[in-house]
Each structure stands twice: as C-alpha cells, then as structure tokens.
Amino acid sequence: MMIHNDFRGKGFGKLIFQGFEEYVKSLKSKCIRIDVVTNYDHSVLDFWIKNGIIKLKDIELNWAGKRLPAVTMKKNL
C-alpha cells in the first residue's frame, strides 16, 4: 500500500488499511502478513506498528532485479 505524499498524514492510510482488514476478516483469514521495504522512509514501519502489525524478521526482497532491505510483519486477527 502506498499513499501519495499529498495525502499523507491525513488519515487516509489508516482508513484504507481498516477497510482492507475488515475485508480480510470477512474472508475468515486468521492473519495479515506483509513485507515492508525499509530503506526509503522510516515512518512506514511506524505506520504499520501503530496499526497493530508486529515485526517478525529482517529480510531482503528481490524486486525487478534490485535487492531491497525489508521486514516481514504480521497481525493476528
């Protein structure tokens, strides 16, 4: 999930995530698991933590041939 800079800090990300979480719950899923790239904006991790997602482990993603530092995160529902 990415929010355009013009809309950051206005609560849109939280609203979008809450809607996504409700949708996932409606599917009877037991958790949400995400991978978050960490090398460009440190406030991203804070956003996910504030929304109840916990950091599990550091990883490295390979995205279109680029290696990116990231973390795996999870929220039990």
TIDOKOL-401463 format. One line per field, with one value per atom (N, C-alpha, C): chain; z, x, y; residue number from 1; residue in three letters. Coordinates in pm, whole numbers, plus 50000, padded with zeros to 5 digits. Atoms other than C-alpha are relative to their C-alpha. Layout:
N
lovo: c(A | ...)
w: c(Z | ...)
u: c(X | ...)
v: c(Y | ...)
lotor: c(NUM | ...)
drenro: c(ALA | ...)
***
This chain:
77
lovo: c(A | A | A | A | A | A | A | A | A | A | A | A | A | A | A | A | A | A | A | A | A | A | A | A | A | A | A | A | A | A | A | A | A | A | A | A | A | A | A | A | A | A | A | A | A | A | A | A | A | A | A | A | A | A | A | A | A | A | A | A | A | A | A | A | A | A | A | A | A | A | A | A | A | A | A | A | A | A | A | A | A | A | A | A | A | A | A | A | A | A | A | A | A | A | A | A | A | A | A | A | A | A | A | A | A | A | A | A | A | A | A | A | A | A | A | A | A | A | A | A | A | A | A | A | A | A | A | A | A | A | A | A | A | A | A | A | A | A | A | A | A | A | A | A | A | A | A | A | A | A | A | A | A | A | A | A | A | A | A | A | A | A | A | A | A | A | A | A | A | A | A | A | A | A | A | A | A | A | A | A | A | A | A | A | A | A | A | A | A | A | A | A | A | A | A | A | A | A | A | A | A | A | A | A | A | A | A | A | A | A | A | A | A | A | A | A | A | A | A | A | A | A | A | A | A | A | A | A | A | A | A)
w: c(50000 | 50000 | 50000 | 50004 | 49910 | 49991 | 50001 | 49972 | 49940 | 50061 | 49757 | 50109 | 49899 | 49954 | 50031 | 49978 | 49910 | 50100 | 49914 | 50116 | 50129 | 49878 | 50387 | 50121 | 49875 | 50747 | 50015 | 49996 | 50680 | 50040 | 49955 | 50798 | 49890 | 50110 | 50452 | 50006 | 49991 | 50500 | 50104 | 49893 | 50826 | 49955 | 50049 | 50667 | 49898 | 50101 | 50372 | 50064 | 49934 | 50597 | 50081 | 49923 | 50824 | 49909 | 50096 | 50519 | 49951 | 50044 | 50399 | 50110 | 49888 | 50745 | 50016 | 49991 | 50759 | 49887 | 50113 | 50413 | 50026 | 49970 | 50518 | 50106 | 49895 | 50831 | 49941 | 50061 | 50616 | 49923 | 50070 | 50428 | 50097 | 49893 | 50762 | 50010 | 49986 | 50739 | 50146 | 49861 | 51066 | 50024 | 49983 | 50998 | 49871 | 50113 | 50772 | 50009 | 50004 | 50668 | 49887 | 50102 | 50483 | 50004 | 50008 | 50367 | 49973 | 50008 | 50412 | 49966 | 50037 | 50230 | 50097 | 49890 | 50487 | 49965 | 50026 | 50304 | 49943 | 50059 | 50187 | 50091 | 49913 | 50460 | 50132 | 49872 | 50825 | 50066 | 49941 | 50909 | 49957 | 50047 | 50714 | 50108 | 49894 | 50992 | 50115 | 49893 | 51250 | 49967 | 50042 | 51048 | 50027 | 49984 | 51046 | 50147 | 49857 | 51413 | 50070 | 49941 | 51509 | 49964 | 50044 | 51320 | 50043 | 49936 | 51525 | 49933 | 50069 | 51294 | 50066 | 49931 | 51459 | 49904 | 50080 | 51310 | 50038 | 49976 | 51270 | 49974 | 50032 | 51094 | 49887 | 50110 | 50868 | 49882 | 50122 | 50508 | 49891 | 50119 | 50167 | 49886 | 50113 | 49874 | 49869 | 50134 | 49510 | 49914 | 50073 | 49315 | 49869 | 50134 | 48940 | 49993 | 50004 | 48992 | 50105 | 49893 | 49282 | 50132 | 49865 | 49629 | 50097 | 49911 | 49892 | 50143 | 49861 | 50272 | 50039 | 49963 | 50424 | 50131 | 49884 | 50720 | 49970 | 50003 | 50741 | 50125 | 49888 | 50960 | 49997 | 49992 | 51082 | 50105 | 49903 | 51257 | 50007 | 49981 | 51402 | 50010 | 50001 | 51352 | 50094)
u: c(50085 | 50000 | 50089 | 49927 | 50131 | 49900 | 50084 | 49977 | 50082 | 49931 | 50071 | 50036 | 49952 | 50270 | 49899 | 50100 | 49991 | 49892 | 50107 | 49760 | 50050 | 49943 | 49998 | 49968 | 50026 | 49922 | 49858 | 50139 | 49552 | 49903 | 50084 | 49425 | 49952 | 50047 | 49365 | 50060 | 49935 | 49618 | 49934 | 50067 | 49455 | 49863 | 50133 | 49109 | 50007 | 49983 | 49228 | 50038 | 49958 | 49402 | 49884 | 50113 | 49096 | 49899 | 50090 | 48881 | 50056 | 49934 | 49133 | 49993 | 50005 | 49147 | 49861 | 50137 | 48768 | 49971 | 50019 | 48768 | 50069 | 49924 | 49036 | 49927 | 50077 | 48835 | 49876 | 50121 | 48524 | 50029 | 49958 | 48720 | 50040 | 49966 | 48781 | 50150 | 49854 | 49157 | 50037 | 49957 | 49344 | 50111 | 49894 | 49622 | 50023 | 49951 | 49765 | 50151 | 49854 | 50129 | 50046 | 49950 | 50319 | 50152 | 49857 | 50673 | 50011 | 49989 | 50777 | 50144 | 49868 | 51073 | 50037 | 49963 | 51270 | 50104 | 49886 | 51538 | 49962 | 50033 | 51341 | 49919 | 50079 | 51106 | 49976 | 50009 | 51137 | 49863 | 50134 | 50786 | 49906 | 50085 | 50645 | 49985 | 50009 | 50731 | 49914 | 50082 | 50578 | 49852 | 50140 | 50254 | 49947 | 50048 | 50226 | 49994 | 50000 | 50320 | 49880 | 50116 | 50055 | 49869 | 50119 | 49804 | 50000 | 50005 | 49884 | 50080 | 49920 | 50128 | 50137 | 49872 | 50440 | 50108 | 49885 | 50784 | 50041 | 49957 | 50884 | 50149 | 49859 | 51220 | 50044 | 49940 | 51453 | 50018 | 49984 | 51461 | 50060 | 49958 | 51587 | 49909 | 50089 | 51347 | 50075 | 49945 | 51443 | 49884 | 50110 | 51220 | 50054 | 49956 | 51284 | 50153 | 49854 | 51649 | 50070 | 49942 | 51703 | 49982 | 50009 | 51779 | 49967 | 50049 | 51591 | 49989 | 50018 | 51615 | 49853 | 50141 | 51278 | 49980 | 50038 | 51098 | 49869 | 50126 | 50828 | 49924 | 50084 | 50539 | 49869 | 50121 | 50221 | 49904 | 50104 | 49893 | 49903 | 50100 | 49679 | 49863 | 50136 | 49308 | 49909)
v: c(49883 | 50000 | 50123 | 49874 | 50341 | 50115 | 49880 | 50682 | 50113 | 49886 | 50981 | 50101 | 49905 | 51239 | 50110 | 49894 | 51498 | 49958 | 50051 | 51275 | 49936 | 50059 | 51152 | 50087 | 49930 | 51241 | 50051 | 49954 | 51295 | 49888 | 50111 | 50954 | 49908 | 50086 | 50806 | 49860 | 50131 | 50525 | 49913 | 50075 | 50423 | 49952 | 50039 | 50424 | 49888 | 50104 | 50218 | 49868 | 50123 | 49968 | 49940 | 50051 | 49939 | 49929 | 50064 | 49862 | 49868 | 50123 | 49605 | 49894 | 50094 | 49446 | 49940 | 50051 | 49416 | 49902 | 50091 | 49257 | 49867 | 50123 | 49005 | 49918 | 50070 | 48921 | 49934 | 50055 | 48867 | 49872 | 50122 | 48601 | 49890 | 50095 | 48424 | 49975 | 50013 | 48480 | 50022 | 49993 | 48447 | 50102 | 49903 | 48696 | 50079 | 49922 | 48964 | 49996 | 50004 | 48922 | 50091 | 49908 | 49193 | 50004 | 49970 | 49264 | 50149 | 49855 | 49627 | 50037 | 49950 | 49784 | 50111 | 49910 | 49983 | 50105 | 49912 | 50181 | 50137 | 49870 | 50485 | 50092 | 49914 | 50609 | 49926 | 50069 | 50513 | 50014 | 49985 | 50640 | 49887 | 50110 | 50344 | 49893 | 50101 | 50098 | 50051 | 49943 | 50332 | 49990 | 50011 | 50337 | 49860 | 50137 | 49959 | 49959 | 50033 | 49925 | 50065 | 49931 | 50184 | 49931 | 50072 | 49970 | 49853 | 50131 | 49660 | 49890 | 50101 | 49484 | 49993 | 50016 | 49340 | 49952 | 50040 | 49293 | 49859 | 50138 | 48929 | 49981 | 50019 | 48937 | 50091 | 49926 | 49128 | 49906 | 50080 | 49005 | 50088 | 49926 | 49105 | 49959 | 50027 | 49135 | 50020 | 49982 | 49094 | 50047 | 49939 | 49331 | 50053 | 49962 | 49357 | 50008 | 50005 | 49262 | 50085 | 49918 | 49506 | 49928 | 50057 | 49380 | 50114 | 49896 | 49579 | 49948 | 50041 | 49562 | 50017 | 49999 | 49483 | 49925 | 50079 | 49333 | 49929 | 50072 | 49070 | 50038 | 49957 | 49184 | 49921 | 50081 | 49015 | 50056 | 49967 | 49089 | 49884 | 50104 | 48813 | 50064 | 49944 | 48869 | 49922)
lotor: c(1 | 1 | 1 | 2 | 2 | 2 | 3 | 3 | 3 | 4 | 4 | 4 | 5 | 5 | 5 | 6 | 6 | 6 | 7 | 7 | 7 | 8 | 8 | 8 | 9 | 9 | 9 | 10 | 10 | 10 | 11 | 11 | 11 | 12 | 12 | 12 | 13 | 13 | 13 | 14 | 14 | 14 | 15 | 15 | 15 | 16 | 16 | 16 | 17 | 17 | 17 | 18 | 18 | 18 | 19 | 19 | 19 | 20 | 20 | 20 | 21 | 21 | 21 | 22 | 22 | 22 | 23 | 23 | 23 | 24 | 24 | 24 | 25 | 25 | 25 | 26 | 26 | 26 | 27 | 27 | 27 | 28 | 28 | 28 | 29 | 29 | 29 | 30 | 30 | 30 | 31 | 31 | 31 | 32 | 32 | 32 | 33 | 33 | 33 | 34 | 34 | 34 | 35 | 35 | 35 | 36 | 36 | 36 | 37 | 37 | 37 | 38 | 38 | 38 | 39 | 39 | 39 | 40 | 40 | 40 | 41 | 41 | 41 | 42 | 42 | 42 | 43 | 43 | 43 | 44 | 44 | 44 | 45 | 45 | 45 | 46 | 46 | 46 | 47 | 47 | 47 | 48 | 48 | 48 | 49 | 49 | 49 | 50 | 50 | 50 | 51 | 51 | 51 | 52 | 52 | 52 | 53 | 53 | 53 | 54 | 54 | 54 | 55 | 55 | 55 | 56 | 56 | 56 | 57 | 57 | 57 | 58 | 58 | 58 | 59 | 59 | 59 | 60 | 60 | 60 | 61 | 61 | 61 | 62 | 62 | 62 | 63 | 63 | 63 | 64 | 64 | 64 | 65 | 65 | 65 | 66 | 66 | 66 | 67 | 67 | 67 | 68 | 68 | 68 | 69 | 69 | 69 | 70 | 70 | 70 | 71 | 71 | 71 | 72 | 72 | 72 | 73 | 73 | 73 | 74 | 74 | 74 | 75 | 75 | 75 | 76 | 76 | 76 | 77 | 77 | 77)
drenro: c(MET | MET | MET | MET | MET | MET | ILE | ILE | ILE | HIS | HIS | HIS | ASN | ASN | ASN | ASP | ASP | ASP | PHE | PHE | PHE | ARG | ARG | ARG | GLY | GLY | GLY | LYS | LYS | LYS | GLY | GLY | GLY | PHE | PHE | PHE | GLY | GLY | GLY | LYS | LYS | LYS | LEU | LEU | LEU | ILE | ILE | ILE | PHE | PHE | PHE | GLN | GLN | GLN | GLY | GLY | GLY | PHE | PHE | PHE | GLU | GLU | GLU | GLU | GLU | GLU | TYR | TYR | TYR | VAL | VAL | VAL | LYS | LYS | LYS | SER | SER | SER | LEU | LEU | LEU | LYS | LYS | LYS | SER | SER | SER | LYS | LYS | LYS | CYS | CYS | CYS | ILE | ILE | ILE | ARG | ARG | ARG | ILE | ILE | ILE | ASP | ASP | ASP | VAL | VAL | VAL | VAL | VAL | VAL | THR | THR | THR | ASN | ASN | ASN | TYR | TYR | TYR | ASP | ASP | ASP | HIS | HIS | HIS | SER | SER | SER | VAL | VAL | VAL | LEU | LEU | LEU | ASP | ASP | ASP | PHE | PHE | PHE | TRP | TRP | TRP | ILE | ILE | ILE | LYS | LYS | LYS | ASN | ASN | ASN | GLY | GLY | GLY | ILE | ILE | ILE | ILE | ILE | ILE | LYS | LYS | LYS | LEU | LEU | LEU | LYS | LYS | LYS | ASP | ASP | ASP | ILE | ILE | ILE | GLU | GLU | GLU | LEU | LEU | LEU | ASN | ASN | ASN | TRP | TRP | TRP | ALA | ALA | ALA | GLY | GLY | GLY | LYS | LYS | LYS | ARG | ARG | ARG | LEU | LEU | LEU | PRO | PRO | PRO | ALA | ALA | ALA | VAL | VAL | VAL | THR | THR | THR | MET | MET | MET | LYS | LYS | LYS | LYS | LYS | LYS | ASN | ASN | ASN | LEU | LEU | LEU)
***
